[in-house]
Amino acid sequence: MSEVAETTATAQSEEIVRSQQPGELQNIQAAYRLTGKNYLKWSQLVRAVLKGKGKISHLMGTGPKTGDPRFEAWDEEDSMIMAWLWNSMIPEISDTCMFLATAKDIWDAIQQTYSKARDAAQVYEDAHEFLNFLLNELVDILEKESHAAKRSPETSSPSEKTANGPKNVQANGVKKEPLVTWVHKNFQGILTNETRCLRCETVTARDETFLDLSLDIEQNSSITSCLKNFSSTETLNAEDKFFCDKCCSLQEAQKRMKIKKAPHILVIHLKRFKYIEQLGRYKKLSYRVVFPLELKLSNTVEDADSEYSLFAVVVHVGSGPNHGHYVSLVKSHNHWLFFDDENVEMIDESAVQTFFGSAQEYSSNTDHGYILFYESLATSSKS
């Protein structure tokens, strides 16, 4: 899941990656290649692409060893990923790691040079981008600890081996299940992307995981309406046609996204920063978007409502995407607290609605809810 750097949301009309033939890796657009100043954004994109293709082991160094019957095929694939990584960087950077031996060596060298985890809060001015970085950094740390524990089992207690999730290691070289950390257990949900070919009516369903939902917003709307729009049917035609495996060609199709498995903690990111082509820059959308204290999530595969309770809000204060300030609201022991740097004060629950946004485009109110944190009532009732 992500590390994004610069402004908040990418333009909807742009694709970050361009597809080649089905099954191949995708070329990252030039605008998103590693420049040295966008490491977090680039690394999140690289991880997402490789994880989606089942090739993340090339970055983790967990592939078969020399002498393993599978090594030759894996090594050939590693060479392909090395070339793909070089192509995802500007030449000035790729030239510095052209003589490294493996994809992991390239990944580690770039991370050591450009990753500033301790300074990430300064590198990332956007709260959503920093949240993605933080969650993915935590997953990386937990995965590395797990791999280290497996290499030295005599130093690990039984509780340490299972603390971060089931390992499900299978014998005879069978593919292992991915590590499930507490980050996944709490924040990860599953989306189902259903695409129906309009020629043969074949429905292709593809599952993908998410740690947060990014929603387009409209003036005087609500989270419920934004979620309905998120799951609305979209027609794929013209340059966006779908490659149908049954027809073996590009066809017009209808696509929709639904939630297959709702997470314990639902993080909703309101896309308040939009690229305006006429202006040639990003603009903050101060739209009034009502977010309820109690939310019923209805756009699920099972069509059974999942109930959530709001427990935290990240608020962007400011009129534009390139400047501003963040404050947060947190519910603790049935009381709402307002955090502004080192200042903390208790506020009334009714004050939450003052952060819905502005009903008019030009308003003196620049304090707008940006990231919402909801906890499943089913989860909280068990705890």
N, C-alpha and C positions, 0 to 999 in steps of 0.2 A: 503496500500500500504504500509516501509518498514524499517527497521532498520537492517543493516547488519554490521558485525564488523570484522576484521582481513583483509584478502586480498580481492581483487575486485570481481572476478568472480569464481563461483564454477565450477568444472570439468563437462563438458557436459555429460560424461558417467555416472555420479552419479545422483541418484534421492535424493532429500532432504527428501521426504516423501515416505513411502511405502504404497500402497493401501491394504486395507483388503477387505471385501465384499463391493459391491456397496452400497453407501449411508452412510457407517460408516466413523468415523473419521480415519485419517491416522496417523500411528506411525512415529514420527520424528526420523530419523537416529541418532545413538549415537553421530556421529561427530558434530551434530548440537544441541545437548541438552544443556541446560543452565549450564554453568560452573562457572558463576560469573564474567567472563571476556568477555562474548559475549552477554550481555543482549540485546543490540540494535538489533543484528542479530536474536536472539531467539524471541524477542517480535514481530518483524516484521513478522516472520514466523508463530507464533501463531495467530496473527491477521488475516493474509491472509487465513489460513486454516479455522478458525471459521467464518470469514466473507463470505468465499466461500460456507460454509454449512448453512448460515443463522442463525448462533448461536452467533453472536457478542454481543447480548444483555446480555449474561451471564457475559461478562467482563465489560459492561457499567452499570449494575445494573438497567436495564430498563424493566425487566421482570414483569409478573403479581405478585400482592401482595398476602399475605396470605388471604384466604377467596374467592379469585377469582376462578371460576370453572376450570380455566386452570392451576392453581398453582401446583397441584399435579404432572401433567405430566411434567411441566417445571422444578419442583424441582428434579424429577428423572433424567431428562436430565442434570441438573446442577451437580448432583453427578457423572454422567458419564464423564463430562468435567473436574471435579476436578481430577478424576483418570487419565485422559489423560494428564492434566497439570503436575501432579506429575511424570508421566512416561516420560515427556519431560525434566526433570531435572536430574542432577546427584544426587545420594542418599543423599550426604551431604547437599544439598540445600532442596530437597523435605522433608527431615526429619524435617526441621525447620518450615514447614507450614502444617504439616500433620493433625493438630488438628483445622484448620480454618474451618469455617462453610459453606462457599460458594466459587464458582469459582472466584467471584469478590474479595472476601477477599484475596484469594491466589494471584491474579493478582496485587492487590494494595500493598500487603506486599512485593512482589518481586520487584515491581516498586520502592517502597520507599527505598529498600535496595540496589538495583543495578543500578537504573537509575540515571545518572548524566547529566541531560539535559544541564546544564550550562557549563559542561565540555566536551560536546559531540564532539566539534571540536578537542579536544585533544585525546579523546577515539578513534575517527574515523580518521584514517590517509587517508582514501580513500574518494575522493570527491563524487563519486556516492553513496556510502553508506551513507554519511552525508546528501546528498540531499534527499534520501529516508526517513531518520530519520526526517529531518526538515519538509517535507511535511506532513508526518503522525502525527508528533507532533502538527502541526498547526491544522490539522483536529480534533485531540483529544481535543484540547483547545476549538475550535469552537463548537464541539458537547457538551462538558460539559457546556459551556456558554448557549447553547440553552436549554439543559435540566433544568438548574437552572432557566432560564427565564420562562419555562413552569410551574415550581413548584410555582413560585411567579409572576403570571401574572399582579398583581396590580403594580409591580415595573418596568414593562417593557413598554416602549412606543411602538406604532404601528410600527415605523420605525425599532426599535431594533428587533422586532419579525420577520421581514422579511428580514433583512439585509444580512443574510448569506444563503439565499435560501428558497424555499418553504417548508412548514412544512407538508401539506397534511394530517393532523390528521383526522382519520375517527372515527365515533362513534361506539358504541356497541362492543368494543373490537376488531374490525377488525385491521389486521396488518397495521402499519403505514409505509409510504414511508420513506426510509432513508433520513437523512438530506443532502441537497445539499449545500455545502459551496462554497466560492469563489475559493478555491483550486480545487474542482471538476469542477467548471464552466470553469476554465482556463486551467487546466492541464489534465483532465481526458478524455480519449477516450475509445472506445469499440472495442474489437477484437472479431471476430467470428472464433471459432475452429470447422472446418467441418471434420468429420470422416466418411468415406464410407466403410462399410463392404464389403469385396471382395467375400463373399459367397452369401449374399442376396441382395446386392447393396443398402441397407438402409443407408441413410445419416443422421447422428446425428449432429446437430449444437448446440454449446454451446457458449454463450456470456460471456466474462469476461472483466472487466475494467482494464485500465492501466494508470499510470501516466508518464511512460517513456518507450521507446523501447530499449532493449539491443540487439545489433546486432553483430553477428560474423563477423570478418573482414578477408580479404585476401590481399596478397601483390599486389600493383599496382591496386587497385580497386577503387570503388566510392560508395558514399552513395546510389545511385540508384541501383547499382548491389547488395549491401548488403541488401537492402529492398526487392529486387526480391528473393534473397536466403531465406530471412525470411519467405516469403509467398510460397516457393516452396513446392511441394508435397513430403511427407515422407511416406515410407512404414513401417507399424508396423507388425513385424513378430517375430518368435522365442520367446524370453522372453518378448518382448514388445507387444504381441498380445492385441487386443482391445476386451473388453467385450461387445458383441452385445446383446442388450435387446431383439431383435426379435429372434435371434438364441439361446438366453439364454446360451451362451458359449463364450469362448475366440476364436476370429477369426483373421485372417490376415486382415489388413485394410490399407487404405490410408488416410493420414491426411494432412490438410493444414490450415494455419492461414491467415486470411485477416482482414483488418481494416474495421469495420462496421461504426464507427463514428470517424472521425478525430478530435483531440482536437484543441482548439484555439491556445495553445502553445504546439508545438511538441518538446519533449525532447528526443534526441537520444544519447544513451550511447554506445560508441564503446568499445567492449570487448578486450581491449589491454592486459589483464593479463590472461594467459592461463596456466592450470596445465599440465606440461610435465611429463608423467609417467616415461620415461627413466631417467629424472633428479630427480624425486621425489620432485619437487617444482614448484612454479609458475615462469613464465618468462614473461617479457614485450615484446609485439609484436610492433616493431617500424614501422610496415607496412605503406606504403604511401596510404592513403585513401582520395580521393578528396571529399570535401564537398562544394557544390556550394553556392553562395550567394542567389540564387533563386532556390527553390526546388519544383518539381512537384511530388506530392504523388499519384502514379497511382495504387498501389495494394490495392484498396478499393473495397468493396462489390458492390457499384454502378458503378464501372469502370469509374467514372468521376474524372478527375484530380483535386486535391486540391493543391493550390499554396501557398507556404510559403516563407518567407524572413528570412535569418539568422540575428540574432541580438546579440548573445552572444556565446562565446566558452570558456570552461574550458580546460586549457592546462596542461598536466602532463610533468614536466621537470625532467628527470632522466633516467637512464638506466635499472632500475629494479623495482619490485613491493614493495620492503621493504624499499625503501628510495627514496627521491626526493622532489619535490616542486611543488606547483600549482600557476599558473598565469592565468589571464583571459583577454579576449577581449570582449568589450561591445560597441555596436553601440548606440550612443546617439545624437539626433539632426543631423542625417546624417553624423556624424563623428565617427571614430573608436578610442576607448581609450584602452590603455594597462595598466592593473592593476597588480602590483607586490608588495604585502604587502601595505606599505604606499606610494609607488611610483606610480604615475599616469602620463602617457604621451600620447599625441595624435600620432597616426600612420596612414600611408596611407592604404587605403583599399586593395591595392595589397599585403600588408604585411601579410594578413590573410593566403594566400596560403603557406607561409613558415612553417605553422603548420600542413600541410597535413600528414607529416611523412617522413620516409626515404625510398628511392627506393631500397637501398641495406641494408642487415641485419646489417652490421657493419658500422656505420657512426658516425661522430662527432656530428651530430644533434640529440639531445635527447628531443627536444621540440615538443610534439605531441598532436594534438587535441584529447580530451577525451570525453567531454560531449558537445553536440551541442544544442542550443536553437533556434528554428524556430517559428516565429509568422505567423499565417494565414493572408494572404493578404486580405481575405474577412473580417476578424475581424478588421484589422488595418484601412481598408477603411471606416468602419462604425464609428470608434472612432474619 
